[in-house]
């Protein structure tokens, strides 16, 4: 499967997990892993498949990372008086 790995913040092609345990392992090992896992569990409880839920978690956090990245704004706006 091709997905955005929220831990490494890169898109990658990997073997799709076939169990929740494999998917959770892919989401572990990062300070924000609790958030990743929490979102994954909600999606699984809503009926999504393992692979699809993992891809949605990656997509959600990719959008989050894009929204919160520094876009070259290093200076504060200066107001004229």
N, C-alpha and C positions, 0 to 999 in steps of 0.2 A: 504494500500500500504506500501511497505518497501522502505525507502529512507534515504539518508544522510541529516540530518538537518544542514544547514550551520550556523545556529544561535547557536545551542548547541554543534555543532561539534561531533554529535553522530548519529549512524544509529538507526532508530526506525521504528516501525510498527504503522501506524496511519490510520485513516479513510481518504480515498482519497477525496480531495475537488471536488465539482461538478461545481463550478463557479470560475471565475477569482477573484472575491472578496474574496472568502474563501482562495484561493491559495495565494493571496497577503497578507492576514492577517497572514498566516503561515510564510511569509518571512519578516514580519515587526517586529520592536522592537529591532533592533541591529544597532550599528553604521555603519555597512556595508550593511544595508538593501537596500539602493539605488542601489548598484551594483547588488544585488540579483534580485531585481524587474526589473531593466533594462534588464538583461539577459532573465528573464522570458517573458517580453513583446516582445522582439525580436523573441523568439521561438514561441510564440503564433501568431505573425504576419506572421511567416513563415508557419503556418498551423498546428502546433502541438496541440494536445489536452491538456486540463488543467492538467490532471494527468501526462502525459508524459513530458510536459514542466517543471513541478515542479521537477520531478525526474531528468531531465537533469541538471537543475540548481544545485540541490544537488550534483550530480556527478561532475560537473565542479568545484565546490568549494571544494569538497573533494580532488580532484586531486591537486588543488591549495594549500590547507592546507598541504597535504603530501609533496609536493615539497618544501615548505617553512618552514617546522618544523626543529627545532634544532635536529640534529642527534647525539648529544653527543659531538659535537665539541666545547668544551669550551675554548680551548687554541688556540692561533694563531700558525701557522706553524713557526718554528724557522729555520732560514737559517744559515747554517754553513759558516764561513768566511775563 
